[in-house]
Amino acid sequence: MLSIDTQLMPRTAQRATTRRFLLWLLPWSALLIFGLYGAGLCLVEGLNQTNMDNRFAFGLWIFLDLTVIALGAGAFFTGFLLYILKKSELKAVINSAVVIGFVCYSGAVAALLVDVGQPLRFWFTFWHPNVHSMLTEVTFCITCYLTVLFIEYVPIILKNRKLRQIPSFLVFEFELHKLMPVLAGVGTFLSFFHQGSLGGLYGVLRGRPFAFREGLAIWPSTFFLFILSAAAAGPAFILLTTWVVSKISGKQLVRPEVPRLLGRISGILLLPYVLLKSIDTLVWINSTSPARGFAAQQFYAWKPFGAWLLFAEIAVFGLFPALILLRRSLRQRTGWLVFASILVCLEIALNRFVLTIQTLALPTLPFDQFLSYFPSWQETATFLGVVAYGVVTYSLSFRYLTLFPQEKDLS
Amino acid sequence: MIGHFIFLGLFYAVLAVIGVTILLSLHRSFSDVRARRAEAIAWQSTFPDLPARERVCRHQFTGEFPDRICDRAFDCRECQTHAALIAKRASESTPAAEKAVVFGLDFPLDRFYHRGHAWAHPEPDGTVTVGLDALGERLVADPETIELPAVGTHIQTNGAAWRVRKRGANVRILSPLDGEVIETGAPENGWYLKVKPDGGQLDARPLLRGAEIRPWITREIERLQASLAPDGQIPGQLPTMADGGVPMDDIAAGYPGVDWDAVCSEIFLQA
């Protein structure tokens, strides 16, 4: 007789034994519980549990939110390429992309709930929206898009080996799948706006000349740079997670041309991003910042936030991986593909770190001081809890659902 | 103020699109179930999830293609390639035979075979007898339960004709035709269902027949051997059958440690 565990796995997939899987889940579950405890303390006791204050109002959590939302952009962008532009090769990773997107966005929403506090009043933002705030747009778009991701996740769940034995479930999955281009379109629309709004959030900070940017109409340049950088990072993160899962599981999950295509897409988007980011930086150095009364080099006088960060962001983690990913001969080699993808993901993390942490650390008024911030253990626990939640959810999905349809033909 | 309306209008429009999408899917699903399309749709949804080795085109069995995967869920009725090849075949005379014998298993050629191992035999009175072929019988021999449809039930092509439970495997035997069940049998009878086909006669176009049977079953036996091999077995080093050997009446009894659900799913085309 088969164990329930085995009966729930895809028939053609070979997975680790139940014991090994439980051992894998154990540390992540412990981390998740630790995170829940930290988050619980913040919710019950208040934000005095954190090392943030009225001056340093954004910390580790906002950095986490911005980063995972950018990395999770692979879900909308892959959906857009597959369902709208008909790039059928991406069918091989769309399920995984949806799960990654769902994990990233739900994790971000969870962290935001803790950060905003007053969880019982979460609905205020919908009922009493401040339409002049970029954050309102972000909240609306993220919750809507999380709903879309959940709807996209449902068909993958309904195709579980046990659930699919109920024909009505498969019928619903089939009908829902037929409308997937509509959801992909809605997802793209929402993602464009919330990725952009997250960037715009910094660009409109007139009191923070390090972040303030000129732009087009009401949108600062960071609005567009965030969209482009997220679109570039999403495919790279899917490539990276696919490789990591393949290594951990010891299975070939996709045909070699799939990561190459993802790498190429990432490279094609990353190069213009680096170009635009460079132009934006030059405009900021020579015009925007001086107009606010600051020479740009002043911002880099505060260690450790030296000019090396700017160089690393544009050249090391931007231009370098873009050139690797655009070179066909290097894309043929998994090592280079993975290396470049790691750099792209680090690029996004560094960009979001700089805009969140460096912006708030720098003094902007004569009597201001350079601030330093280090997260409290409760903040760190919540951060790690979100990461653990992501790993646990993805691991369960990989074990019991078909995330990589090509796996059945490659095993 | 106008900004308020535009912003909130866009937000509610998006919510409306999401809501309508879900409602539309639910409405269509209910309509499908009411119109008895559920089984056919379930097959359409399942087919792409089968491994490529299970979706091989029937014309590969007969050597007309070296490598071809079916993309029509085994529905040859609208396939132009199939129509052209059948027309070509009709001009070639083939010697008639009563049955194909593969590895000691008999496959009478007076009937049509579904890829899921059910057969359909048209009777003179216009009804169709449905049974399980020799390989299928040996895979689910001596089952724990057999769940036959009630007389009067309408079965659909590629939907569940009846269900068998065997050593943890819940097997849906896929129906070779659309029609109404008018009588039920049992393994001892050599058949399971008598069906009054929709349209008055069996539409056998998607079903295998004649010269296709031997290469198909040979391939099925190979697939069975592969699925019986321990995990990680290198292809090419799979268990081999001794010359003159005949599969046991109850193959499952010879493989007590094998995931029988996986084996049956492979052979009976269940994802």
Interface residues (C-beta under 8 A of the other chain):
Chain A: M1 L2 T6 Q7 R11 T12 Q14 P129 V131 E137 F140 C144 T147 V148 I151 K159 R161 R164 Q165 P167 S168 L170 V171 F172 E173 F174 E175 L176 H177 K178 L179 V182 L183 V186 F189 L190 T402 P405 K408 D409
Chain B: G3 H4 F7 L8 F11 V14 L15 V17 I18 T21 I22 L24 S25 L26 R28 S29 D32 V33 R37 A38 E39 I41 A42 Q44 S45 T46 P48 D49 L50 P51 A52 R53 G159 A160 R167 G168 N170 R172 D231 D259 D261 A262 S265 E266 Q270 A271
